[in-house]
């Protein structure tokens, strides 16, 4: 170029476009299977899509060739503070140029879809800011006149774009970047009275618009982000099944677990192509089985992502560490609301890690809570990336039984959608009642069902049912601990957990529940193995790798009790291990029977009538017996959630980013007792000078009604008056009955 135009303070325009082009080439290699499937679904050829995709990449930053932007770059390069208020959003100008180019491509080669719609120009317009009808992302620019172009810079940018087009064998369209009126042209297409609204209502296949737009924009993000970072695209896992088998063997040896080869269940997973439903008791090696299935299917698909989804942040953190051991640092991302806190203080917490990549499912493997996938259906966050990456992936959803009707319905709609786009899914559970299995098989037609039958006749623990409250077991609990038995006590509410911890204070128990700060909870998890008495809530049910000798538990639904029992004699090597089930409390009924069922009474009776040492077959029969009349697909919340995505897509016309969630239906979990994160008031001085990310280490979730009564707002921080200590966690300053509803 005759005079260097700058895309970033340390990268010229030409350097950035060339780097983005290199990243684009690597990205589309990974995305080819998805592009082909989209073409088959929506009637376009792969090469036509690639042409449009390349068009977004070579022109996405052409709008940086304007005087305001270049002034800002020169100020930054000179070490001066730029006049941000004088800048003009470059993607508006890029959009105007793209709009002309897209129309020229339509005339030259025909539109990508049946009806001409500049989805490529819209992808460029929205590649930094939210795209929505109120145009708030561009509110400052809308009343301003068009900015002055750096004309030579624009000409050079178009020449470079044409050269890259020719390198790929495409003919660059005639683009005349004159008489640009970005604000007006944006309003005319996607503003409140824009053409897009009428177009969307008339278009026969709205899914084609959304899926094509998402793929175009996602690939542009890849090219732009990797081009800016100067890193090579790392699209899919390079670990093979043979490598993983060796690592599984080595991991067993390190943990002193006898290894005589993979179990039949794991071998079945490792050789299954396509969708899979895996049912296996705790301790069967489900995680490793799922990874073997994933690697087999990634190879079978010719590449793709691994997305591993769990019910809670704690379980996601645990599985993330395990996958990182197997696949190596830099190959595994983690995504949930507090994922960034996991790396505070670690060497790779800033430069080497990119939280944006993690949240967008860009890493070869991503571990997340299921919510991170479900939000894509509501067009929140970087939904186009999540959409395009999940559609080109293998998706493992663990503990599929653990979700309420609302979230389960969203999961089913999501996997149905991504399966149609080519994703392969594995759904796993230790307990799979027939009503749930039927739902899953209906959703994933042809899915293989793999059961671990090797343990069906085995009994892990003895069970006893006592007609007494768990508080009445204090003598037996004290005796067990005194005799050196590692003892687990599980209750259904935080309040009860805290009360029992105080009752057994002389035994130095660990109190474990959801109302601790992140640091305190993490510290407790590290001490559990050495503890002789753990008193916990339902948080121990899912994917926590602990092993006890005895358990005393309040009655809960049968699948929850089976999960809890899996924390006792985990590796089936102990003798004389017992599960004692006590009567459910009144609070337990409020937690589990809010929909008017009598599930706790049925569960209690079923375990009373069961053999003293139930086999895995017996436990499965108990779950089936208790849920025999369950019709979850007819429940109001399930039906309502099943319609939620369609309602959301109608409101957002398929492609708009969601500016404000409709809380009636655009939520991934329906909460009967809303809770929000706050910082205990006693930490006010400690967090005062901390950056926002570090302040989150001091947050706990408290009921909304309580926060409204006891909050103290300082700037953007919400403090809440409560009792808090590292032993018991958060407590109310007074103890109304609702205190026991902490779960």
RASUL-V139389 format. One line per field, one symbol per residue. ss: DSSP state (A for helix, B for strand, O for the rest). psi: psi as a letter, one per 40 degrees, with the letter a starting at -180 (. if undefined). A space follows every 50 residues. Layout:
BEGIN
ss->???
psi->???
END
This chain:
BEGIN
ss->OOOOOBBBOOBBAAAAAAAAAAAAAAAAAAAAAAAAAAAAAAOOOAAAAA AAAAAAAAAOOAAAOBAAAAAAAAAAAOOOOOOAAAOOOAAAAAAAAAAA AAAAAAAAAOOOOOOOOOAAAAAAAOOOOOOOOOOAAAAAAAOOOOOOBO AAAAAAAAAAAAAAAAAOOOOOOOOOOOOOOAAAAAAAAAOOOOAAAAAA AAOOOAAAAAAAAAAAAAAAAAAAAAAAAOOOOOOOOOOOAAAAAAAAAA AAAAOOOOOOOOOAAAAAAAOOOOOBBBBOOOOOOAAAAAAAAAAAAAAA AOOOBBBBBBOOAAAAAAAAAAAAAAAOOOOBBBBOOOAAAAAOOOOOOO OOOOAAAAAOOOOOBBBBBAAAAAAAAAOOOOAAAAAAAAOOBBBBBOOA AAOOAAAAAAAAAAAAAAAAOOOBBBBBBOOOOAAAAAAAAAAOOOOBBB BOAAAOOOOOOBBBBOOOOAAAAAAAAAAAAAOOOOBBBBOOOAAAAAAA AAAOAAAOOBBBOOOOOAAAAAAAAAAAAAOOBBBBOAAAOOOOOOOBOB BBBBOOOAAAAAAAAOOBOOOOOOOOOBBBBBOOOAAAAAAAOOOOOOAA AAAAAAAAOOOOOOOAAAAAAAAAAAOOOOOAAAOAAAAAAAAAAAAAAA AAOOOOOOOOOOOOOOOOOOOOOOBBBBBBAAAAAAAOOOOAAAAAAABB BBBAAAAAAABBBBOOBBBBOOBBBOOOBBBOOOOOAAAAAOO
psi->idhhihdidehiddddddddddddddddddeddddddddddefiiddddd dddddddeededeefidddddddddddeeihigdeeihhddddddddddd ddddddddeiidadhhhgdddddddeediihidefddfddddeiiiihig dddddddddddddddddeeihhihhggifhgddddddddeideidddddd dehdgdddddddddddddddddddddddefiihgdihehidddddddddd ddddefhhheiiiddddddeehhaiihhhiiheefddddddddddddddd efiiihhhhididdddddddddddddeiieehihhadfddedeheidfec ddihddddeefdidihhiidddddddeefiagddddddddefihhhhifd eeiiddddddddddddddddeeihihhiidhgiddddddddddghehhhh igededeihdiiiihhgiiddeedddddddddeehhhhhhieiddddddd dddfdeefihhhaefiidddddddddeddeiehhhiaeeedhfhgihidi hhiiiiiddddddddeehfdefeiifhihhhiiiiddddddefeeeifdd ddddddddeiidghidddddddddddedehgdeeidddddddeddddddd defdeiihdhhhedefiehhhdghiihihhdeedddedeiidddddeeii hiiddddddeihhhbehhihhihhiedeahiidigidedeeh.
END
